[in-house]
Amino acid sequence: MNEQEYLDLRLDDQLTWYEGKSVRNQRLYKVLRTFELVTAALIPLSAALFNGEPWFAWLAAGLGASIAIASAINGLFRFQENWIQYRATAEQLKHEKFLFLTRTEPYSDDDAFTLLVQRVESLIAKETSVWAQAVKKGGEDRKNNPQSE
């Protein structure tokens, strides 16, 4: 595989993947957090407006349960952590790409392409390792504390 093929088929592909996953996780995190905040604000507002109504208890319970569900989903899928980790990896990959394209240190010698491949693959492997550890830790947490599910 030559330099251009590697840049197009591997590096740019990984950049696109990490950026897309970062944007998706950021969006989901913000949507769920906004939902939690708005729903939490509706509880005292609805208490002031509808406290005497017989169905109010059901409304308050439903709003509270919705907050708990949104929070649990956010915790389970770790949208904020994934957003930050994917963004950091994408930025590191971009940094390596620009250093390589401008032949700036450490890519200023004849082994620049080999070094790029090593560093990019190392970043990707590191991210995969972090992800695997998080998945394993999440499974162990659920195994050791089944009531948290």
Phi, psi and omega in degrees: 000129180273178184301311184296320177297317180296315179299317183284310189275334183248299186294308180296323177298315179293320177301313179299317181296309182296320178295317179296316179294323178297311180299316181297313181293323177297314181299312180296319178299311183292323178296312181294319179294320178296317177301315179301314182295314180295316180296319177298322179290332180288336183296304179293328178296314180291330176296319180291324184274324191235017187303326181279350183285142182293335182271358184299320180302321178293320178297311180298318179296319179295318178295316179297317178295322178298319178297315180299318180294314180298318179295319179294320178297315178300317179291320182294314184267355173051048184300317181294314180297318179295317179305310182294315181294316179295320178296317180298317179294317178300317180293323177294319178296318177299316180302313179298318181299314182291322175299318181294313183296330179266000181054041177270153178312135009268014185258031184263000180251188185289338181267024186301315183295316179300316179295319178302311181301314180299314183289319179294314180295327177295317177299316181294317179296320178298314179298318179297320179295316178299317180297314181297320178295320179295319179295316180296316180297318178299320178294320178293321178299316180291324180292318182281339181221074185296341180287346180281353180279000000 
